[in-house]
């Protein structure tokens, strides 16, 4: 699975999760974008980063509150 395929398949779920964390749609989109950039830098084709993506976003989202 490529990075693009992984991102496309999980994007809506990640946006909903970020919205739950932040309470604001614009902040949620920013959080997902920042998180996906960080995930892309560490992307390994044989590893699906869903758990890492959620943890990374959750920690950053919690820190913004």
Rosetta constraint file for C-alpha pairs under 8 A:
AtomPair CA 1 CA 5 HARMONIC 6.15 0.50
AtomPair CA 1 CA 6 HARMONIC 6.48 0.50
AtomPair CA 1 CA 45 HARMONIC 6.44 0.50
AtomPair CA 1 CA 46 HARMONIC 7.58 0.50
AtomPair CA 2 CA 6 HARMONIC 6.20 0.50
AtomPair CA 2 CA 45 HARMONIC 6.19 0.50
AtomPair CA 3 CA 7 HARMONIC 6.03 0.50
AtomPair CA 3 CA 40 HARMONIC 7.08 0.50
AtomPair CA 3 CA 43 HARMONIC 7.09 0.50
AtomPair CA 3 CA 45 HARMONIC 7.23 0.50
AtomPair CA 4 CA 8 HARMONIC 6.01 0.50
AtomPair CA 5 CA 9 HARMONIC 6.10 0.50
AtomPair CA 6 CA 10 HARMONIC 6.31 0.50
AtomPair CA 6 CA 48 HARMONIC 7.49 0.50
AtomPair CA 7 CA 11 HARMONIC 5.60 0.50
AtomPair CA 7 CA 36 HARMONIC 7.94 0.50
AtomPair CA 10 CA 14 HARMONIC 6.13 0.50
AtomPair CA 10 CA 50 HARMONIC 7.86 0.50
AtomPair CA 11 CA 15 HARMONIC 6.12 0.50
AtomPair CA 12 CA 16 HARMONIC 6.23 0.50
AtomPair CA 13 CA 17 HARMONIC 6.17 0.50
AtomPair CA 14 CA 18 HARMONIC 6.05 0.50
AtomPair CA 14 CA 32 HARMONIC 6.81 0.50
AtomPair CA 14 CA 54 HARMONIC 7.29 0.50
AtomPair CA 15 CA 19 HARMONIC 6.05 0.50
AtomPair CA 15 CA 28 HARMONIC 6.33 0.50
AtomPair CA 15 CA 29 HARMONIC 6.49 0.50
AtomPair CA 15 CA 32 HARMONIC 6.45 0.50
AtomPair CA 16 CA 20 HARMONIC 6.22 0.50
AtomPair CA 17 CA 21 HARMONIC 6.39 0.50
AtomPair CA 17 CA 54 HARMONIC 7.99 0.50
AtomPair CA 18 CA 22 HARMONIC 6.06 0.50
AtomPair CA 18 CA 28 HARMONIC 4.79 0.50
AtomPair CA 18 CA 29 HARMONIC 7.49 0.50
AtomPair CA 18 CA 31 HARMONIC 6.79 0.50
AtomPair CA 18 CA 32 HARMONIC 6.75 0.50
AtomPair CA 18 CA 57 HARMONIC 7.07 0.50
AtomPair CA 18 CA 58 HARMONIC 7.47 0.50
AtomPair CA 18 CA 61 HARMONIC 7.31 0.50
AtomPair CA 19 CA 23 HARMONIC 5.16 0.50
AtomPair CA 19 CA 24 HARMONIC 5.94 0.50
AtomPair CA 19 CA 25 HARMONIC 5.78 0.50
AtomPair CA 19 CA 27 HARMONIC 7.72 0.50
AtomPair CA 19 CA 28 HARMONIC 4.90 0.50
AtomPair CA 19 CA 29 HARMONIC 7.98 0.50
AtomPair CA 21 CA 28 HARMONIC 7.77 0.50
AtomPair CA 21 CA 58 HARMONIC 7.02 0.50
AtomPair CA 21 CA 61 HARMONIC 6.07 0.50
AtomPair CA 21 CA 62 HARMONIC 7.04 0.50
AtomPair CA 22 CA 27 HARMONIC 6.57 0.50
AtomPair CA 22 CA 28 HARMONIC 6.03 0.50
AtomPair CA 22 CA 61 HARMONIC 6.26 0.50
AtomPair CA 22 CA 62 HARMONIC 7.89 0.50
AtomPair CA 22 CA 65 HARMONIC 7.52 0.50
AtomPair CA 23 CA 27 HARMONIC 7.99 0.50
AtomPair CA 23 CA 28 HARMONIC 7.57 0.50
AtomPair CA 24 CA 28 HARMONIC 6.01 0.50
AtomPair CA 25 CA 29 HARMONIC 6.22 0.50
AtomPair CA 26 CA 30 HARMONIC 6.31 0.50
AtomPair CA 27 CA 31 HARMONIC 6.05 0.50
AtomPair CA 28 CA 32 HARMONIC 6.21 0.50
AtomPair CA 29 CA 33 HARMONIC 6.15 0.50
AtomPair CA 30 CA 34 HARMONIC 6.11 0.50
AtomPair CA 31 CA 35 HARMONIC 6.00 0.50
AtomPair CA 31 CA 57 HARMONIC 6.53 0.50
AtomPair CA 31 CA 60 HARMONIC 7.58 0.50
AtomPair CA 31 CA 61 HARMONIC 6.98 0.50
AtomPair CA 32 CA 36 HARMONIC 5.94 0.50
AtomPair CA 32 CA 57 HARMONIC 6.83 0.50
AtomPair CA 33 CA 37 HARMONIC 6.29 0.50
AtomPair CA 34 CA 38 HARMONIC 6.47 0.50
AtomPair CA 35 CA 39 HARMONIC 6.17 0.50
AtomPair CA 35 CA 53 HARMONIC 6.64 0.50
AtomPair CA 35 CA 56 HARMONIC 6.47 0.50
AtomPair CA 35 CA 57 HARMONIC 5.72 0.50
AtomPair CA 36 CA 40 HARMONIC 5.94 0.50
AtomPair CA 36 CA 53 HARMONIC 7.17 0.50
AtomPair CA 37 CA 41 HARMONIC 6.40 0.50
AtomPair CA 38 CA 42 HARMONIC 6.77 0.50
AtomPair CA 39 CA 43 HARMONIC 5.88 0.50
AtomPair CA 39 CA 49 HARMONIC 7.29 0.50
AtomPair CA 39 CA 52 HARMONIC 7.70 0.50
AtomPair CA 39 CA 53 HARMONIC 6.50 0.50
AtomPair CA 43 CA 47 HARMONIC 7.68 0.50
AtomPair CA 43 CA 49 HARMONIC 7.46 0.50
AtomPair CA 44 CA 48 HARMONIC 7.81 0.50
AtomPair CA 49 CA 53 HARMONIC 5.88 0.50
AtomPair CA 50 CA 54 HARMONIC 6.31 0.50
AtomPair CA 51 CA 55 HARMONIC 6.17 0.50
AtomPair CA 52 CA 56 HARMONIC 5.88 0.50
AtomPair CA 53 CA 57 HARMONIC 6.07 0.50
AtomPair CA 54 CA 58 HARMONIC 5.88 0.50
AtomPair CA 55 CA 59 HARMONIC 6.12 0.50
AtomPair CA 56 CA 60 HARMONIC 6.35 0.50
AtomPair CA 57 CA 61 HARMONIC 5.82 0.50
AtomPair CA 58 CA 62 HARMONIC 5.92 0.50
AtomPair CA 59 CA 63 HARMONIC 6.16 0.50
AtomPair CA 60 CA 64 HARMONIC 6.45 0.50
AtomPair CA 61 CA 65 HARMONIC 6.95 0.50
